[in-house]
């Protein structure tokens, strides 16, 4: 986190003692890098880091050094504010269970950048940008009709912050958006209709957007059967996590030309190894899980952290509390 943003935190919530020691953290590769390159600490630095862990009640992000040893290293820890929206897999792997340490996510922070990415990827195909680039390169001036997003139908699987923002963005472009719900709840605007995924006729949609969290229930949710049921020439967008989607089935559909294209911010596995089929897939826009890494991200996370700190100090319910039973 940049020093000026930490300074804002100190000024706006003076009741909290803030420990800011970036020289004890991984080295960020860009402004909103919350992983970074691991740093080799000296024995003295490691001792200092462990001292801070042992005293802290609140942590911004999980311990980068020994995240699975939080019970031993952080006996006073009460709350972790994560920098990600989807923390379920990490929290589970680190051994965080119900009622031990409260975890809050960054849900909502990444919604607009991801909606922009979805729109950009879809416009790439619908407005035939690769074909226009090809014609420019060969100096070919062809006239003829083009396509538009206006009037198309989209199904958004997962109606949280990211799904809603994507639906609102597509709706602005004239796309009719439906949303899926687990329990028959009416999602309201920007969705025109709300229904369980199993009741959707996927052949009715020109676009399917995956924006659900990765949980035991959603792993493999968008199966080969569902991809096969999609309208020929339609588009699939994955803003969720790689394992939500049957990636091999998607690749088959792209390679045979059954789908018009796919827009992925995620893959399975990550990082994607050299030689993987996904690198060679036709009609694919692929981001290395960086579509939400924008310069404004940290400022918005600090806004959320400040609000949550004020709530924590007054005993109010925190924003974006992670539920281990639901997985998000």
Secondary structure, DSSP 4 states (H G I P E B T S, - for coil): --HHHHHHHHHH-TTSPPP--GGGS-B-SSTT-SS-B-----HHHHHHHHHHHHH-SEEES--SS-GGGHHHH-TT--EEE-SSS--HHHHHHTT--TTTSEEE--TTTTHHHHHHHHHHHHHHHHTTHHHHHHHHHTT---------STT-EEEEE--SHHHHHHHHHHHHTT-EEEEE-SS-----TT-SEEE-GGG--GGG-SEEEE-----TTTTT-B-HHHHHHSPTT-EEEE-S-GGGB-HHHHHHHHHTT-SSEEEES--SSSSPPTT-HHHH-SSEEE--S-TT--TTHHHHHHHHHHHHHHHHHHTPPPTTB--TTTT-
